[in-house]
Amino acid sequence: MANTEIQTNVDGLRAVELHYRTIREISSGQTAFYQSQTHLNSPQLGVLTPDKFRDVCEMTDQALKLFDLELIQAIEAVNTFTERELNFGWVSVYMPVSFLRTDDALKKVNDTCAMRHTPTNRLCFELSEKLLAENDGKSAGTIEKMRNCGFHFMLTDFGGSTCPMMRLSDFPVDFVMLSPEVANHIGKDERADNAVKSIISFVNDIGSEPVADGVFNSRQAETLYSFECAYCAGTLSGKYMTERYVRRKTDDQKS
């Protein structure tokens, strides 16, 4: 994998195929956003999900090459969903932290959106917890500049057992997706519920919006909402789907 060039097409298929799942507003149950997940069609290894390729890619410049393809496909989805009149705030796409450290990061995403006539506020860049290891201010500065242009940012997998929570205050992200570990603690006992509530309060207090991941029943969702978490993703909200399936499902609901 490490020595394989990222290709635009593999055996007639897109090298990169983004799938999408719904992030729902807990109070109404309506779609708030679409979160993407990248599937990589590798000539040697078949279809790979992020847990199989992401860390390897980020050891090389392949992460930047891959982001070029992911960004374009996410923009295409934004335009398609908008044309089909789907109700959503933004579509997310994974951004490697290394991209934030490039000098032309802002210009590149701005130009790509402008070429395809895509509003910047329809895109949200997902950042892994690797961001929290950055300590020279460069990534945080780029995030702020991009947010000023309308783009959104969401840190993922926050609040897990290995996550350095206090570092979050250094990065002005709009949304914070909580680790599924957080939702799994709901209902264990009073101390566990208080811990979940504290994590959500922490995210709210620094000016970001929490999004709970791994939510699989309405009891969890109701508890999260009572703790002032407005959004959730997971089994309760729906699994990842191809862009075509999202469109078809929406058409079925309209008919």
Secondary structure as GFF3:
##gff-version 3
##sequence-region A 1 255
A	DSSP	beta_strand	9	10	.	.	.	ID=ss1
A	DSSP	beta_strand	13	14	.	.	.	ID=ss2
A	DSSP	beta_strand	16	25	.	.	.	ID=ss3
A	DSSP	beta_strand	31	42	.	.	.	ID=ss4
A	DSSP	beta_strand	46	48	.	.	.	ID=ss5
A	DSSP	alpha_helix	50	57	.	.	.	ID=ss6
A	DSSP	alpha_helix	62	83	.	.	.	ID=ss7
A	DSSP	beta_strand	91	94	.	.	.	ID=ss8
A	DSSP	alpha_helix	97	100	.	.	.	ID=ss9
A	DSSP	alpha_helix	105	115	.	.	.	ID=ss10
A	DSSP	three_ten_helix	120	122	.	.	.	ID=ss11
A	DSSP	beta_strand	123	127	.	.	.	ID=ss12
A	DSSP	three_ten_helix	129	133	.	.	.	ID=ss13
A	DSSP	alpha_helix	138	148	.	.	.	ID=ss14
A	DSSP	beta_strand	152	158	.	.	.	ID=ss15
A	DSSP	three_ten_helix	165	170	.	.	.	ID=ss16
A	DSSP	beta_strand	175	178	.	.	.	ID=ss17
A	DSSP	alpha_helix	180	184	.	.	.	ID=ss18
A	DSSP	alpha_helix	190	205	.	.	.	ID=ss19
A	DSSP	beta_strand	209	212	.	.	.	ID=ss20
A	DSSP	alpha_helix	218	226	.	.	.	ID=ss21
A	DSSP	beta_strand	231	232	.	.	.	ID=ss22
A	DSSP	beta_strand	241	242	.	.	.	ID=ss23
A	DSSP	alpha_helix	243	254	.	.	.	ID=ss24
###
